Amino acid sequence: MEDLDNICNPVSVIKKAEQLAAQLFHADNAFFLVNGTTNGIQSMIMSVCEPGDKIIIPRNAHKSAIGGIILSGAEPIYIDPEIDDFMGIAMGVTPETVAQALKNYPEAKAVFVINPTYYGIASELQTIVNIAHAFGKPVLVDEAHGAHLQFDARMPLSAMDAGADMAAISIHKLGGSLTQSSILLHQGNLLNPQRIKAVLNLTQTTSPSYILLASLDIARKQLAEKGEELIAGTYDLAMWARAQIRKIEGLYLLDEEILGQPGCCAQDPTKIVVNVRGLGLSGYEVENILRRDYHLQVELSDLFNILALISLGDDRESLRKLVNALQKIADGRSVKNVVKYSLPLPTLPELIVSPRNAFYAETRMISFDEAEGEISAEMIMAYPPGIPLICPGERITHEIIDYVNILRKEKAELQGTEDPTVKEIKVLSNHLLVAQKIEAEDKQNQVMNYPLSLA
């Protein structure tokens, strides 16, 4: 109806709501998303990359970014994030790593950055933006966990305030809107907003939920009127909880001492990451105990940690329940500092074939335990956080097989493969021959805008 506007070509109420959102988040343009931040991340990549173009991207990017690479036909230039072996998590990327990648691949179309990571770690984003802009390259930011950043100066710097060209933010995660509602932000002259909108119209539904659109506008209004007050309260609650958790024997808190380490310029304190390996338990076990015995659900768990995400919906009572539960779990462990697992994260696998070509190649299904040396046609990830351990086109290693088997043993929720049990995996048929043929045809055609048929 005329009064409700149209998300594909907004001219009235949706346009006005997006303009108000752009103003609030210090952007030139804002686009409402009802397909989640996945839609925003994929649209960012598709807005800058044509088939065969290179994009510099951290290897710990979310699965949605890998999906964007497959959809666009881009060739990823993976850069390694810094790794914290004790926590078993990826941190940020250093400006030096980004600069070197730009020197090695001056033809790259953009730099992709995560701000902050799921675990609350922020890279030196402003320095990275300055470096990329010196090369004439736009910076695309996955800010799914940063909708609240700009409302408190004690938080890491937001993407728009750091000068990034585009950022996809999950208002539903930390801004108060309904699940699946997000915003894509744009600023500057390096990217054309009309092109961005055209790409969005390729993938966004033409039948958007007006409930989701309205929730974005309501959340925007709440942040505009009370954002600083609400986020300051969230910050204070998180700092109180951190002080209490530090006192619990057997637990280790990812805390301010990491600041200044490579890949860690700032930390979002509302992401309370608690390492439980000193209790002889995995993070998955502690998550289950908290849910079963204390009726508390944490944001995520992994082999070594749990992550409690403190939002503007929390209060002192909810945090007190968390602290008391953690204290009781620790008190119930008679022996401390008994580590259940000590293995590091697997080494990042070798990229043999572009993700798009691997996705469309001829494949066969084999036992995952016997897949060492094969080229994967699928992703495998624990969800959350949704960071692939293996991506299409990468060589499967013994390390990855062992790590996935431990995740399976811990009953982690594994996703990405057609086989939901991950006992089998799709790999490229006759992988060496296929890899050579795919890349040879790529060079001959110069573009990857169609699926390759392989005999």
C-alpha positions in Angstrom: 0.0 0.0 0.0 1.1 3.5 -0.7 1.2 4.5 3.0 3.5 1.6 3.9 6.2 2.3 1.3 8.3 -0.4 -0.5 11.7 -1.6 0.8 13.0 -2.2 -2.7 12.5 1.5 -3.6 11.7 3.4 -0.5 10.4 6.9 -1.0 8.3 7.7 2.1 8.1 6.1 5.6 10.9 3.5 5.1 13.1 6.1 3.5 12.5 8.5 6.4 13.2 5.8 9.0 16.5 4.8 7.2 17.6 8.5 7.1 17.0 8.7 10.8 19.1 5.5 11.3 21.9 6.9 9.2 21.9 10.1 11.2 22.1 8.1 14.5 24.9 5.8 13.4 27.0 8.6 11.8 26.6 7.2 8.3 25.6 8.8 5.0 23.2 6.0 4.1 21.4 3.2 6.0 19.5 0.3 4.6 17.1 -1.7 6.7 17.5 -5.5 6.4 15.0 -8.2 7.3 17.2 -11.1 6.2 19.6 -10.5 9.1 23.2 -9.3 9.0 24.0 -12.2 6.7 22.2 -10.3 4.0 24.3 -7.2 4.8 27.6 -9.0 4.8 26.9 -10.7 1.6 25.7 -7.5 0.0 28.9 -5.7 1.0 31.0 -8.3 -0.7 28.8 -8.4 -3.8 28.8 -4.6 -4.0 32.6 -4.4 -4.5 33.6 -7.8 -6.0 32.9 -9.2 -9.5 33.7 -12.7 -10.4 37.5 -13.2 -10.2 38.1 -10.1 -8.1 40.2 -10.5 -4.9 39.2 -9.4 -1.4 41.4 -9.4 1.7 39.5 -11.1 4.5 40.4 -12.6 7.9 40.2 -16.4 7.9 38.0 -16.2 11.1 35.2 -14.5 9.2 31.6 -15.7 9.8 30.1 -18.3 7.4 28.0 -15.5 5.8 31.2 -13.9 4.5 32.2 -17.2 2.9 28.7 -17.3 1.4 29.2 -13.8 0.0 32.5 -14.9 -1.6 30.7 -17.9 -3.2 27.8 -15.8 -4.5 30.1 -13.0 -5.9 32.7 -15.3 -7.4 35.4 -13.4 -5.5 38.8 -14.9 -4.7 39.5 -14.6 -1.0 43.0 -13.5 0.1 42.9 -14.9 3.6 44.9 -13.1 6.3 45.6 -14.9 9.6 44.2 -13.4 12.8 46.3 -13.5 15.9 45.6 -16.6 18.1 45.3 -16.9 21.8 46.3 -20.5 22.4 45.3 -20.5 26.1 41.8 -19.3 25.3 41.7 -21.3 22.1 40.2 -18.4 20.2 41.1 -16.1 17.2 41.7 -12.5 18.1 41.9 -9.5 15.7 44.2 -8.8 12.7 47.1 -6.4 12.9 47.5 -3.4 10.7 50.9 -4.8 9.6 49.2 -8.0 8.3 46.7 -5.9 6.3 49.3 -3.6 4.9 51.4 -6.6 3.8 48.4 -8.2 2.1 47.7 -4.9 0.2 51.3 -4.7 -0.9 51.2 -8.3 -2.1 47.8 -8.0 -3.8 47.4 -4.3 -4.9 44.6 -5.5 -7.2 42.4 -6.5 -4.3 39.1 -4.7 -4.4 38.5 -4.2 -0.6 39.5 -5.1 2.9 37.1 -7.0 5.2 37.3 -6.6 9.0 35.4 -7.9 12.0 34.7 -5.3 14.7 34.5 -6.6 17.3 34.9 -10.4 17.1 32.2 -12.6 18.7 34.5 -12.7 21.7 34.6 -8.9 22.0 38.1 -8.3 20.6 38.7 -5.3 18.4 41.5 -4.7 16.0 43.2 -1.3 15.4 40.3 -0.5 13.0 41.1 3.2 12.5 44.7 2.4 11.5 43.5 -0.4 9.2 41.0 2.0 7.6 43.8 4.6 7.0 46.1 2.0 5.5 43.4 0.7 3.2 42.3 4.2 2.1 46.0 5.0 1.4 45.8 2.2 -1.2 42.4 3.5 -2.5 40.6 0.5 -1.1 37.3 0.5 0.8 36.9 -1.2 4.2 33.9 -3.4 4.8 33.1 -4.2 8.4 31.2 -7.1 10.0 29.8 -5.3 13.0 27.2 -7.8 13.9 28.2 -7.5 17.6 28.8 -3.7 17.6 25.4 -2.0 17.5 26.0 -0.5 20.9 29.6 0.7 20.5 29.1 4.3 19.6 26.9 5.0 22.7 29.7 4.7 25.2 33.3 6.1 24.8 34.6 3.2 26.9 33.6 0.7 24.2 35.8 0.0 21.1 35.5 2.5 18.3 32.5 1.8 15.9 33.1 1.2 12.2 31.5 4.5 11.0 33.5 6.5 13.6 36.7 4.8 12.5 36.0 5.9 8.9 35.0 2.5 7.4 33.1 2.6 4.1 30.4 0.0 5.0 29.3 -1.9 8.1 26.6 -4.5 8.7 25.2 -4.3 12.2 22.9 -6.6 14.1 20.4 -4.3 15.8 18.6 -7.4 17.0 21.7 -8.7 18.9 22.6 -5.6 21.0 20.3 -2.8 19.9 16.9 -4.1 21.0 15.1 -5.0 17.8 13.5 -8.3 16.8 15.6 -11.2 15.7 16.4 -11.1 12.0 16.4 -7.3 11.8 19.7 -5.5 11.0 21.0 -2.4 9.2 23.6 -1.9 6.5 25.5 1.4 6.8 27.5 3.3 4.2 29.6 6.4 4.1 32.1 8.1 1.8 32.8 8.3 -1.9 34.6 5.0 -2.6 31.3 3.1 -3.0 28.2 4.0 -4.9 25.0 3.7 -2.6 22.9 3.1 -5.7 25.0 0.0 -6.5 24.7 -1.2 -2.9 20.9 -0.9 -3.1 20.8 -2.7 -6.4 22.7 -5.6 -4.9 20.4 -5.7 -1.8 17.4 -5.9 -4.1 18.9 -9.1 -5.7 18.9 -11.0 -2.4 16.4 -9.3 0.0 12.8 -10.4 0.1 10.2 -8.4 -1.7 7.7 -9.3 1.0 9.4 -7.8 4.1 7.9 -8.2 7.5 6.7 -4.7 8.6 6.9 -6.0 12.2 10.6 -6.3 11.7 10.9 -3.0 10.0 8.9 -1.3 12.7 11.1 -2.9 15.4 14.2 -1.5 13.7 12.7 2.0 13.8 11.5 1.6 17.5 15.0 0.3 18.5 16.6 3.2 16.7 14.3 5.7 18.5 15.1 4.1 21.9 18.9 4.3 21.2 18.5 7.9 20.0 16.7 8.9 23.1 18.3 6.7 25.8 21.2 5.0 24.1 24.0 6.5 26.2 22.1 5.9 29.4 21.2 2.3 28.5 24.7 1.3 27.3 26.4 3.0 30.3 24.2 0.9 32.6 25.1 -2.2 30.6 28.8 -1.4 30.9 28.5 -0.8 34.6 26.7 -4.2 35.1 29.3 -6.0 33.1 32.2 -4.4 35.1 30.5 -5.5 38.3 30.1 -9.1 37.1 33.7 -9.2 35.9 34.9 -8.1 39.4 32.9 -10.9 41.0 34.0 -13.6 38.5 37.7 -12.7 39.0 37.4 -13.9 42.6 36.2 -17.4 41.6 39.0 -20.0 41.9 39.5 -22.2 38.8 38.1 -19.6 36.4 40.0 -17.3 34.1 38.4 -14.2 32.7 39.5 -12.8 29.3 40.3 -9.4 30.7 42.1 -6.1 30.1 45.6 -7.6 30.3 45.2 -8.7 26.7 45.0 -5.1 25.6 48.1 -4.1 23.5 48.8 -7.6 22.4 48.9 -8.1 18.6 45.4 -8.1 17.2 43.9 -6.7 20.4 43.5 -2.9 20.4 40.3 -2.8 22.5 37.9 -5.1 24.2 34.1 -5.0 24.6 33.7 -5.7 28.4 30.0 -6.6 27.9 31.3 -9.9 26.3 32.2 -11.9 29.4 34.4 -14.7 28.2 35.2 -17.2 31.0 37.8 -19.9 30.5 36.8 -23.0 32.4 39.6 -25.4 31.5 41.0 -25.1 35.1 37.9 -26.9 36.3 38.6 -29.9 34.2 35.4 -29.2 32.2 34.8 -28.1 28.6 32.8 -24.9 27.9 30.1 -27.1 26.4 29.7 -29.0 29.7 29.5 -25.7 31.7 26.9 -24.4 29.3 24.8 -27.5 29.8 25.2 -27.3 33.6 24.1 -23.7 33.6 21.1 -24.5 31.5 20.1 -27.7 33.3 20.7 -26.8 36.9 20.5 -23.0 37.0 18.1 -22.2 34.1 20.6 -19.8 32.6 21.5 -19.8 28.9 24.8 -18.3 27.8 25.5 -16.9 24.4 27.9 -19.6 23.3 30.4 -22.2 24.5 33.4 -23.8 23.0 36.0 -26.3 24.1 37.5 -24.0 26.7 35.2 -21.1 27.3 31.7 -19.8 27.9 30.6 -16.4 26.6 28.0 -14.5 28.6 26.7 -11.5 26.5 25.4 -8.7 28.7 22.8 -6.5 26.9 20.6 -3.6 27.6 17.9 -6.1 28.7 20.0 -7.4 31.6 19.9 -6.2 35.2 21.7 -6.8 38.5 19.5 -9.8 39.3 20.3 -11.7 36.1 24.0 -11.0 36.6 23.9 -12.1 40.2 22.3 -15.4 39.1 25.2 -15.9 36.7 27.9 -15.1 39.2 26.3 -17.3 41.9 25.9 -20.2 39.5 29.6 -20.0 38.4 30.7 -19.9 42.0 28.7 -23.0 42.8 30.0 -24.9 39.8 33.6 -24.0 40.8 33.0 -24.9 44.5 31.7 -28.3 43.4 35.0 -29.2 41.6 37.2 -30.6 44.4 40.3 -30.5 42.2 41.3 -27.4 40.3 43.6 -26.9 37.4 42.9 -30.2 35.8 42.7 -29.4 32.1 40.4 -31.6 30.0 41.9 -30.6 26.7 45.1 -28.9 25.8 45.1 -29.0 22.0 45.4 -25.7 20.1 43.2 -24.5 17.3 44.0 -26.3 14.0 46.4 -24.6 11.7 44.5 -22.7 9.0 44.1 -25.0 6.0 45.6 -24.4 2.6 43.3 -22.9 -0.1 43.6 -25.0 -3.2 40.5 -23.9 -5.2 38.3 -20.8 -5.0 35.3 -21.3 -2.8 32.9 -20.7 -5.7 34.5 -23.3 -7.9 34.7 -25.8 -5.1 31.0 -25.3 -4.4 30.0 -25.9 -8.0 32.5 -28.7 -8.8 31.8 -32.3 -9.3 32.0 -34.0 -5.8 31.7 -37.2 -4.0 30.7 -38.1 -0.5 33.4 -39.9 1.7 33.9 -40.7 5.3 35.1 -37.6 7.2 37.7 -39.7 9.1 39.2 -40.7 5.8 39.2 -37.3 4.2 42.8 -36.2 5.0 44.3 -34.6 2.0 41.1 -34.1 0.1 39.7 -30.8 -1.0 36.5 -29.9 0.8 33.4 -28.8 -1.1 31.6 -27.9 2.2 32.1 -25.8 5.3 32.3 -27.3 8.8 31.7 -25.0 11.8 30.5 -25.1 15.4 27.5 -22.8 15.7 27.8 -20.4 17.4 30.2 -18.8 16.6 29.8 -19.9 13.0 33.5 -19.5 12.0 34.4 -22.3 9.5 37.1 -24.7 10.5 37.2 -25.7 6.8 35.8 -23.8 3.8 35.0 -25.0 0.3 38.2 -25.3 -1.7 40.5 -25.9 1.3 42.5 -29.1 1.9 41.4 -31.2 4.9 44.1 -31.9 7.4 44.5 -34.5 10.1 44.4 -31.7 12.7 41.0 -30.6 11.5 39.6 -34.2 11.6 40.8 -34.6 15.1 39.4 -31.3 16.3 36.0 -31.9 14.7 35.8 -35.3 16.3 36.4 -33.7 19.7 33.7 -31.2 19.0 31.4 -34.0 18.1 32.3 -35.9 21.3 31.4 -32.7 23.3 28.1 -32.6 21.4 28.8 -29.2 19.9 26.3 -28.1 17.3 28.2 -28.7 14.0 26.8 -27.2 10.8 27.7 -26.7 7.2 27.7 -30.3 5.8 24.9 -32.1 4.1 25.4 -34.9 6.6 24.1 -33.4 9.9 26.3 -35.8 11.9 29.5 -34.8 10.0 30.4 -38.4 9.7 30.6 -37.9 5.9 31.8 -34.9 3.9 31.6 -33.8 0.2 35.0 -33.5 -1.4 36.1 -32.7 -4.9 36.2 -35.7 -7.2 39.8 -36.6 -8.3 40.8 -33.6 -6.4 44.2 -32.8 -7.9 42.9 -33.1 -11.5 39.8 -31.2 -10.7 41.8 -28.4 -9.0 44.1 -28.1 -12.0 41.2 -28.1 -14.5 39.2 -25.5 -12.6 42.0 -23.1 -12.2 43.1 -23.6 -15.9 39.5 -22.9 -17.1 39.4 -19.8 -14.8 42.5 -18.3 -16.4 41.2 -19.0 -19.8 37.7 -17.5 -19.2 38.9 -14.7 -16.9 35.6 -14.7 -15.1 33.7 -17.1 -12.8 30.2 -16.1 -13.5 28.8 -19.6 -14.2 29.1 -23.1 -12.6 31.8 -25.2 -14.1 30.8 -28.6 -15.4 33.6 -31.2 -14.8 33.7 -34.6 -16.4 
